[in-house]
């Protein structure tokens, strides 16, 4: 069995892969102040809850965009599982050809998602990650990662709005009941969620025009995907793959020298 871990700014996603099957997935909050022992305890609890014996895990891989946690999680995994995790980064073989100005600046999460996307669909394609930031990544007809668009995420946008506007409260994200809100909360939900969906639609329109391709292959992942996708004009073309990074991490681990 393979332990897979994707460390993002808001959440840490953890899963166990057995061949081409995902046995379970879980999320814990990203917190740099936790100790190695605390992370080991959390992971051990998740494995126990899902009845996965520690001894059955023979490999581990992680991708991270939170540098302080690279070492912490690596040590926790090694302490608990007795295996040294492969950390996605410069020098690690991924099979992905990155055609950007500085390939090393492309986040490990985007790399994992890109590899996962190419295992699930043919290029050219676009994948959208609805996370702390909303990113749209293009993979051209040659299977090359040709560029990324980075936008404020839906939750980040909402939190910034509440913090900067004294009269606007902090609210939970829920699907808007109508276009024009009849109260402050409904108005904020409509603006943030429908506005975000419209932004993604507009960017996909631009990509379709730039690629001269009106039949885009679009994959979506990230914690807010299920909230935003139903409101997108591209809804019927978007393939929701919540575990996209896990499939990519599994593929990358398979390329590791034996």
C-alpha positions as CSV (number, residue, x, y, z in Angstrom):
1,X,0.0,0.0,0.0
2,X,1.1,3.6,-0.7
3,X,0.6,6.5,1.6
4,X,-0.1,9.7,-0.4
5,X,-0.1,13.2,1.1
6,X,-0.8,16.6,-0.5
7,X,0.0,19.6,1.8
8,X,-1.8,22.8,0.8
9,X,-2.2,26.1,2.5
10,X,-5.6,25.3,4.1
11,X,-5.8,21.5,4.3
12,X,-3.5,18.5,4.2
13,X,-5.1,15.7,2.2
14,X,-4.1,12.1,3.1
15,X,-4.9,8.9,1.3
16,X,-4.0,5.2,1.0
17,X,-3.6,3.7,-2.5
18,X,-3.7,0.0,-3.0
19,X,-2.9,-0.6,-6.7
20,X,-5.3,1.5,-8.7
21,X,-7.8,1.8,-5.8
22,X,-8.0,4.6,-3.2
23,X,-8.9,2.9,0.1
24,X,-9.7,6.1,1.9
25,X,-9.0,9.8,1.9
26,X,-9.1,12.4,4.7
27,X,-8.3,16.0,5.4
28,X,-6.7,17.7,8.4
29,X,-6.2,21.4,8.9
30,X,-2.8,22.7,7.9
31,X,-1.0,23.9,11.0
32,X,2.7,24.7,11.2
33,X,2.6,24.9,15.0
34,X,2.0,21.2,15.4
35,X,4.9,18.9,16.3
36,X,6.2,15.8,14.6
37,X,4.6,13.7,17.3
38,X,1.2,15.4,16.9
39,X,1.1,14.8,13.1
40,X,2.2,11.2,13.7
41,X,-0.6,10.8,16.2
42,X,-3.2,12.3,13.8
43,X,-2.1,10.0,10.9
44,X,-2.1,7.0,13.2
45,X,-5.6,7.8,14.3
46,X,-6.8,8.1,10.7
47,X,-5.2,4.8,9.8
48,X,-6.8,3.1,12.8
49,X,-10.2,4.6,12.1
50,X,-10.1,3.2,8.6
51,X,-8.7,-0.1,9.7
52,X,-5.5,0.2,7.7
53,X,-2.5,-1.6,9.5
54,X,0.6,0.5,9.6
55,X,2.7,-2.5,8.7
56,X,0.8,-2.9,5.4
57,X,2.1,0.5,4.1
58,X,5.4,0.0,2.2
59,X,5.8,3.4,0.5
60,X,5.0,7.1,0.9
61,X,5.0,10.2,-1.2
62,X,4.1,13.8,-0.5
63,X,3.7,17.1,-2.3
64,X,3.8,20.3,-0.4
65,X,3.3,24.1,-1.0
66,X,4.0,24.8,2.7
67,X,7.7,24.6,3.0
68,X,7.9,24.5,6.9
69,X,5.8,21.4,6.9
70,X,7.9,19.4,4.4
71,X,10.3,18.3,7.1
72,X,7.7,18.0,9.8
73,X,5.4,15.7,7.8
74,X,8.4,13.7,6.4
75,X,9.6,13.0,9.9
76,X,6.1,12.1,11.2
77,X,5.6,9.7,8.3
78,X,9.0,8.1,8.7
79,X,8.5,7.8,12.5
80,X,5.1,6.2,12.1
81,X,5.4,4.1,9.0
82,X,9.1,3.4,9.1
83,X,9.5,4.4,5.4
84,X,11.2,7.5,4.1
85,X,8.7,9.5,2.0
86,X,9.5,10.7,-1.5
87,X,9.0,14.5,-1.6
88,X,8.0,15.9,-4.9
89,X,10.3,18.7,-6.0
90,X,13.3,19.6,-8.1
91,X,15.3,16.5,-9.1
92,X,12.4,14.1,-8.6
93,X,11.3,12.3,-11.8
94,X,7.7,13.1,-12.7
95,X,7.5,12.5,-16.4
96,X,6.0,15.9,-16.8
97,X,7.5,18.4,-19.3
98,X,7.1,21.9,-17.8
99,X,7.4,24.7,-20.3
100,X,7.4,27.8,-18.1
101,X,10.0,30.5,-17.5
102,X,11.2,28.9,-14.2
103,X,9.9,25.3,-13.9
104,X,11.1,25.0,-10.3
105,X,8.6,27.7,-9.3
106,X,5.6,25.5,-10.4
107,X,4.0,24.3,-7.1
108,X,4.3,20.6,-6.2
109,X,0.5,20.5,-6.0
110,X,0.1,21.7,-9.6
111,X,2.8,19.1,-10.7
112,X,0.9,16.3,-8.9
113,X,-2.4,17.4,-10.4
114,X,-0.9,17.7,-13.9
115,X,0.5,14.2,-13.8
116,X,-2.8,13.0,-12.4
117,X,-4.7,14.8,-15.2
118,X,-2.6,13.2,-17.9
119,X,-3.3,9.7,-16.5
120,X,-7.0,10.3,-16.6
121,X,-7.5,12.3,-19.9
122,X,-5.8,13.0,-23.2
123,X,-4.2,16.4,-23.9
124,X,-4.8,19.2,-24.7
125,X,-6.6,19.8,-21.4
126,X,-7.2,22.3,-18.7
127,X,-7.5,21.5,-15.0
128,X,-9.0,23.9,-12.4
129,X,-8.0,23.6,-8.8
130,X,-10.5,25.3,-6.5
131,X,-8.4,25.7,-3.3
132,X,-7.0,28.5,-1.3
133,X,-6.2,30.0,-4.7
134,X,-8.1,29.1,-7.8
135,X,-5.7,28.0,-10.5
136,X,-6.2,27.0,-14.1
137,X,-3.4,25.1,-15.6
138,X,-3.0,24.4,-19.3
139,X,-1.5,21.2,-20.8
140,X,-1.0,21.5,-24.6
141,X,-1.4,19.0,-27.4
142,X,2.2,17.8,-26.8
143,X,1.4,17.0,-23.1
144,X,3.5,19.9,-21.9
145,X,2.5,22.0,-18.9
146,X,2.4,25.3,-20.8
147,X,1.3,27.8,-18.2
148,X,-0.8,28.6,-15.1
149,X,-3.4,31.2,-14.2
150,X,-3.6,32.0,-10.5
151,X,-6.6,33.8,-9.0
152,X,-7.8,34.5,-5.4
153,X,-9.7,31.5,-4.1
154,X,-13.4,31.6,-3.3
155,X,-12.9,31.4,0.5
156,X,-9.9,33.8,0.4
157,X,-12.1,36.3,-1.5
158,X,-14.9,36.0,0.9
159,X,-12.7,36.3,4.0
160,X,-11.0,39.4,2.5
161,X,-14.4,40.9,1.8
162,X,-15.6,40.4,5.4
163,X,-12.3,41.6,6.9
164,X,-12.2,44.8,4.8
165,X,-15.9,45.8,4.9
166,X,-17.0,46.6,8.4
167,X,-20.7,46.0,7.7
168,X,-20.2,42.6,6.0
169,X,-20.2,39.5,8.3
170,X,-18.1,36.3,8.1
171,X,-20.4,33.7,6.5
172,X,-20.4,30.0,5.6
173,X,-20.3,29.2,1.9
174,X,-23.6,27.9,0.6
175,X,-25.2,27.8,-2.9
176,X,-27.1,31.1,-3.5
177,X,-30.9,30.8,-3.5
178,X,-31.3,33.6,-6.1
179,X,-29.3,35.9,-8.3
180,X,-30.2,39.1,-6.4
181,X,-29.9,38.6,-2.6
182,X,-32.8,39.9,-0.4
183,X,-30.5,40.2,2.6
184,X,-26.8,40.7,3.2
185,X,-25.8,37.0,3.5
186,X,-27.7,36.0,0.4
187,X,-26.2,38.9,-1.5
188,X,-22.7,37.9,-0.4
189,X,-23.2,34.2,-1.4
190,X,-24.6,35.2,-4.8
191,X,-21.7,37.6,-5.4
192,X,-18.9,35.3,-4.3
193,X,-20.1,32.0,-5.7
194,X,-21.8,33.2,-8.9
195,X,-19.0,35.8,-9.4
196,X,-16.4,33.1,-9.0
197,X,-18.2,30.7,-11.4
198,X,-18.4,33.6,-13.9
199,X,-14.7,34.3,-13.6
200,X,-13.8,30.7,-14.3
201,X,-16.2,30.6,-17.3
202,X,-14.6,33.8,-18.6
203,X,-11.1,32.4,-18.3
204,X,-12.2,29.1,-20.0
205,X,-13.6,31.2,-22.8
206,X,-10.3,32.9,-23.3
207,X,-8.4,29.6,-23.2
208,X,-10.8,28.1,-25.8
209,X,-10.3,31.1,-28.0
210,X,-6.5,31.1,-27.6
211,X,-6.4,27.4,-28.4
212,X,-9.0,27.6,-31.1
213,X,-10.8,24.8,-29.3
214,X,-14.5,25.1,-28.4
215,X,-14.6,21.5,-27.0
216,X,-12.2,21.9,-24.1
217,X,-11.3,18.9,-21.9
218,X,-11.7,20.3,-18.4
219,X,-10.9,18.6,-15.1
220,X,-11.6,20.1,-11.7
221,X,-10.4,19.4,-8.2
222,X,-10.0,21.2,-4.9
223,X,-12.1,21.7,-1.8
224,X,-14.5,24.2,-3.3
225,X,-15.1,22.5,-6.6
226,X,-18.4,21.0,-5.7
227,X,-19.7,24.4,-4.7
228,X,-18.7,26.3,-7.8
229,X,-19.0,23.8,-10.6
230,X,-22.8,23.6,-10.6
231,X,-23.0,27.3,-11.3
232,X,-20.5,27.3,-14.2
233,X,-21.7,27.6,-17.8
234,X,-19.1,24.9,-18.6
235,X,-20.8,22.6,-16.1
236,X,-21.4,19.8,-18.7
237,X,-17.8,19.8,-19.8
238,X,-16.2,19.9,-16.4
239,X,-15.1,16.5,-15.0
240,X,-14.8,16.6,-11.3
241,X,-11.8,14.6,-10.0
242,X,-11.5,15.3,-6.2
243,X,-8.5,13.0,-5.9
244,X,-6.6,14.3,-8.9
245,X,-3.4,14.9,-6.9
246,X,-3.4,11.4,-5.5
247,X,-3.5,9.8,-8.9
248,X,-0.6,12.0,-9.9
249,X,1.4,11.1,-6.7
250,X,0.8,7.4,-7.4
251,X,2.2,7.8,-10.9
252,X,5.2,9.8,-9.8
253,X,6.0,7.2,-7.1
254,X,6.0,4.5,-9.7
255,X,8.8,6.4,-11.5
256,X,11.0,6.3,-8.5
257,X,14.3,4.3,-9.1
258,X,14.1,0.9,-7.4
